[in-house]
């Protein structure tokens, strides 16, 4: 469980216990700014909007992408529906393909009742062929994802994620595996920092690797600003990625939240 996508529950004051699903009284837990998504769903009946902008460079080419918006809807206890809204990829210098990413819906289920230090979710989604093929690749692209987190104590936690991306229409690589690992630290009641390793390995072609560092700052229980800076670890990776973001949650707006029983 995490204050931002990077922090486990025990590091976040006022949040639910590890192994339990969030409630409207829980602090916001986002899928950004690290690549590793939160091991938590949004509370039942809540809507969460996460946004960000990045700039990146590789060799002489530099570009940006925005608004990296993810919409998350708590439709039942321990269950959410999420949608990645198309972002625009633009050119600053050099030769970079420009255009829009795909719209990507998904479903996320948080496994409840785990031992107290641990949290785990299962996500199934798909990237639909609505964007610019030069940016997104061809065709329908489903994925399966397993984000997890574990409390170490003393303000420290670890987390990670395994994702398998499938591209049935891609003639060169039909599947890519992504693995992440995060070390995280809550340094104050509102500020949390992280360091993350990210590796992408396609079934054919060159792999990429990143070192990503950053953090999130809670403005209040339902608002967060964040930042990150990533460095490429091999020649196939971007030289750098710099990003900032803002996320907000509205509680008890979908009409699905469990209400207390009235006894007569």
N, C-alpha and C positions, 0 to 999 in steps of 0.2 A: 504494500500500500504506500502511496506516495503523495506528498504535497504538490509536487509537479510530477511530470511523467517519470522523474528520476528518483523519487524518494519513497521508501517503504513506509507502511502505516505507522510503525512505532516511532518514526522520526517526526510525525506530524501531530502536534498537539490538537486535541479536539476532534480527531478522526476516530472511526470505528476500529475495533480490534482486528488484527490480521486474521484472515480466513473468513471474515464476515463481509457482506456486501454493503456499499455506502448508503447513507440516508441523507436527507436534505440538511441535516446538521453537520455533515462531514465537510471538510475543506475540499476545495476543487482539486481534482487529480486529472492531469492532461496527458495527451499523447505527444507532447512536444515540450522542450525544444530538441531533446535527443531523438535519435532514430528509434530507440527502444520505446514502444508504446506502454502506457500504463497497464498494470496488471488488474486494474479495477474498472468496472463499468460506472456510468453516471447513475445517480440515484433514480429510483423509480419515480416517474412523473416529471423529470427534469429535462431541460434542453441545454446543451452546452455548445458554444461556438468557439473554435480555436483558429487563430489567424496568424500569419507570419509572412515575412519577406526575406529573401536570401539574395546575396550577390556572390558570384563564384568566378574563379579563373583557372584556366589550364593552358600552359604555354603562353601564346600571345592572345588568346581568346578570353574575353570576359563577358559575363552575362548576368541576368537577374531572373528571379521567378517570384510571382505574387498572385494571389494573396494566400496561397497554401491553406485554404479554409477547409476545416473538417467540422461537420455538423453531427452531433451525437444526441440520441434520444433515448431516455430511460423508459422502456415500454413495459417492463415488469421487474420485480425484484431479481437482481443478478443478471439482467438481460438488457442489452441496448441494441439499437439499430444505428448505424453510422453511414455517412455519405461524405466522400471527398469531392468537393466542388472543383470544376476545372480551373486551373491556374494558368497564367500567361507566362511563357518563357520568352524573354527579350534579349537582344544583343546590345552590348556596350561597345566592345571592340572585337575585331577579328572575325573569323568564320564560325558562326553559331547558328544552328537551326532555330527558328522562332515559330511560335504558335501556342496552342493550348493543349493541356494535358486532358486525359479522359475523366469522365465522371465515374466514381468508384463506390458503389454501395457495399455494405457489409453487415454482418450480425456478430455480436460479441457476447459470449456467455462467461461469466465469472464462476469458477468452481468454488462453492461455499463449503464451509466445514473443514477446511484444511488445518493442520497444526498451526498454532498461533504465530510463529515467525514467518509463515509463507503465504503467498498469494499466487494464483495462476488463473489465466483466462484462455479461452479458445476463440479464435476469430476466423470466420470464413467470409470472403468477399470476392469481388470481381471488378476488374477494370473494363468498362464497356467502350467499344470503339467509336467514341464521339469526338476525340481530339485530333490533333495533327499527327499523321502517321510517322513523320520524321522525328517527332518528339516521343511518341508513345510506343511505337512499334505497331505491327498489324494485328487486327482481330481481337477477339474476346480473350481476356487474360485473368483467370481465376487465381486465388491465392489462399493458403492456409497458414495461420500464424498462432504462435504460442508465446505470449509475454508472461514473465514470471518475476517475482521479487522475493527477497528474504531479508529479514531484519537481523543485523549483527549485534545491535546494542550500542549504547554510548554515542548515539547520533549517527552511526554508520549503517549502511545497508548495501546490498548488491542486488542487481537485477539483470535481466537479459531477455532475449527474444530469438526464436527461430522461426523463419518464414520460408515457405516454398512458393515461388511464383511460377505459374505455368503459362506458356505462350504457344498454344497449339498451332497457330498460323505462322509462326516465325520459322523460316526455312533453315536458319543457322543455329538457333539454340531454343529448345522447347521448354527448358526448365532452368531456374536460377535459385540457388539456396543462399539465404542471408542469415548470418549469425551475429549477434551483438552481445557485449558484456559491459556492464556499467558498475563503477564504484562510486558511491554517493555519500554525501556528508551534509547534514543539517547544521549550519554554522550560526543560525539565530532562529528566533521564532518565525521569521518571515522569509529568510534567505536560505536556499539550498543550492549546493554546487555538485557537479558531477564530472567524471572523466569516462569516456566511452570508446570502445573499440568496435568497429563495424567492418565486416567482411562479406563481400558478394562473390559467389562462385557460380558462373554459368556452366551448363552441361557441355558447351563448347565455347571456346574463346577465352579471353584474358580475364582474370579476377581483379577486383579492386579492394582496397583497404583504406580505412580512415581512422584517425584519432580525433575524437570530437570532445570538446570541453565547453562548459557553460553553466548555466544555472537558471533558477526561477525565483521571482520575488512575489509574495502574496500581498496584494493591495488590501484585500479583505478576504473573508471566507469563500467568496465566489468569484474573485477576480485575480488574475495573475499576469505579470509581464515576464518575459524571458529573453535570453540571449544565448548564442553559441558560436563557437569558432572551430572549424574542422580543418585538418591538414591531411593531404594525401600521403600514403605510405609507400606507394609504388608508382611507376610511370603511367599506369592506366587510370589512376585516380585524379580527381581535380587537385590542383595545387592548394586551393583553399576554398572554404565556404564560410561566409559570415552571415548570420541571421538574427533577427529580433522578432518578437511576437507578443500578442495580447489575446487572452482567453477570458470568457465570461460564462457563467452558468445561471440560468433561471430555474427556480425550483417550484414544484407543485403546479405546473402549467398544463400538463397533458391529460390530467384527469385519470391517470392510471395508478397513482400512488395509493397504497393501502391506508385506509382511514381507521381510526380507533373505533372499536365496537361500542355502541351505546347500550348500556344495561338499564332496564326499567324495573 
